[in-house]
């Protein structure tokens, strides 16, 4: 699975994005949407994880963000959009920030 995702991301890097700047206006949307998706995934996993099992909230959170971000870029590639590895990088940055905030809250609550 990791190899497939890496191959797809490499494909995205080879597709030229039209005027894609690291600080373009759409990067805020990628970051904030991924922040929301990562928080929703972490929270859902935290409240539905079976009691007594090792929690995998981090993997669920980042995996969901990566899946949604990669799906969006592949959709762009398939249907005439502008796929961008930079967009995906901002997606993952939002996911990492969401994970950090959620872990801090999780530890502070004492769960």
C-alpha positions as CSV (number, residue, x, y, z in Angstrom):
1,X,0.0,0.0,0.0
2,X,2.8,2.4,0.9
3,X,4.5,1.6,-2.5
4,X,1.3,2.4,-4.4
5,X,0.9,5.7,-2.6
6,X,4.5,6.6,-3.2
7,X,4.2,5.7,-6.9
8,X,1.0,7.8,-7.2
9,X,2.7,10.8,-5.4
10,X,5.7,10.5,-7.8
11,X,3.3,10.6,-10.7
12,X,1.8,13.8,-9.3
13,X,5.3,15.3,-9.1
14,X,5.8,14.7,-12.8
15,X,2.6,16.5,-13.9
16,X,3.2,20.2,-14.4
17,X,0.9,22.3,-12.3
18,X,-0.2,25.6,-13.8
19,X,1.3,28.5,-11.8
20,X,1.5,26.5,-8.6
21,X,3.2,28.5,-5.9
22,X,4.0,27.1,-2.4
23,X,2.0,30.0,-0.9
24,X,-0.8,30.1,-3.4
25,X,-4.3,31.1,-2.3
26,X,-5.5,27.5,-2.5
27,X,-2.9,26.2,0.0
28,X,-4.8,27.7,3.0
29,X,-7.8,25.6,1.9
30,X,-5.7,22.4,1.6
31,X,-4.2,23.0,5.0
32,X,-7.5,23.9,6.8
33,X,-9.5,21.1,5.2
34,X,-6.9,18.6,6.2
35,X,-6.8,20.0,9.7
36,X,-10.6,19.4,9.9
37,X,-10.4,15.9,8.3
38,X,-7.5,14.9,10.6
39,X,-9.3,16.1,13.7
40,X,-12.6,14.3,12.7
41,X,-10.7,11.1,12.0
42,X,-8.8,11.2,15.3
43,X,-11.9,12.0,17.3
44,X,-13.9,9.3,15.7
45,X,-11.1,6.8,16.3
46,X,-10.7,7.9,19.9
47,X,-14.4,7.4,20.7
48,X,-14.9,4.2,18.9
49,X,-11.7,2.3,19.5
50,X,-12.2,-1.0,21.3
51,X,-11.4,-0.9,25.1
52,X,-8.1,-2.6,26.0
53,X,-6.5,-2.5,22.6
54,X,-3.5,-0.4,21.7
55,X,-4.8,2.9,20.4
56,X,-3.9,3.7,16.8
57,X,-5.5,7.1,16.6
58,X,-2.4,8.7,15.0
59,X,-2.4,6.2,12.1
60,X,-6.1,6.6,11.6
61,X,-5.8,10.4,11.6
62,X,-2.8,10.7,9.2
63,X,-3.9,7.8,7.1
64,X,-7.3,9.4,6.5
65,X,-5.7,12.8,5.6
66,X,-3.3,11.1,3.2
67,X,-6.1,9.1,1.6
68,X,-8.3,12.1,1.1
69,X,-5.5,14.4,-0.1
70,X,-4.2,11.8,-2.5
71,X,-7.7,11.0,-3.8
72,X,-8.3,14.7,-4.5
73,X,-5.1,15.1,-6.4
74,X,-5.7,11.9,-8.4
75,X,-9.2,13.2,-9.2
76,X,-7.6,16.4,-10.5
77,X,-5.3,14.4,-12.6
78,X,-8.0,12.3,-14.1
79,X,-10.6,15.0,-14.7
80,X,-8.7,17.9,-16.0
81,X,-7.8,19.7,-12.8
82,X,-4.3,20.7,-11.8
83,X,-2.8,17.9,-9.6
84,X,-0.1,19.2,-7.4
85,X,2.5,17.6,-5.0
86,X,2.6,21.0,-3.3
87,X,-1.1,20.8,-2.5
88,X,-0.6,17.3,-1.1
89,X,2.3,18.6,1.0
90,X,0.0,21.3,2.5
91,X,-2.6,18.5,3.1
92,X,-0.1,16.5,5.1
93,X,1.0,19.6,7.0
94,X,-2.6,20.2,8.1
95,X,-2.8,16.6,9.1
96,X,0.4,16.8,11.2
97,X,-0.8,19.9,12.9
98,X,-4.2,18.3,13.6
99,X,-2.5,15.2,15.0
100,X,-0.2,17.4,17.3
101,X,-3.2,19.3,18.7
102,X,-5.3,16.2,19.1
103,X,-2.5,14.4,20.9
104,X,-1.9,17.3,23.3
105,X,-5.7,17.4,24.1
106,X,-5.8,13.7,24.5
107,X,-2.9,13.8,27.0
108,X,-4.3,16.8,28.8
109,X,-7.7,15.0,29.3
110,X,-5.8,12.1,30.7
111,X,-7.4,9.4,28.6
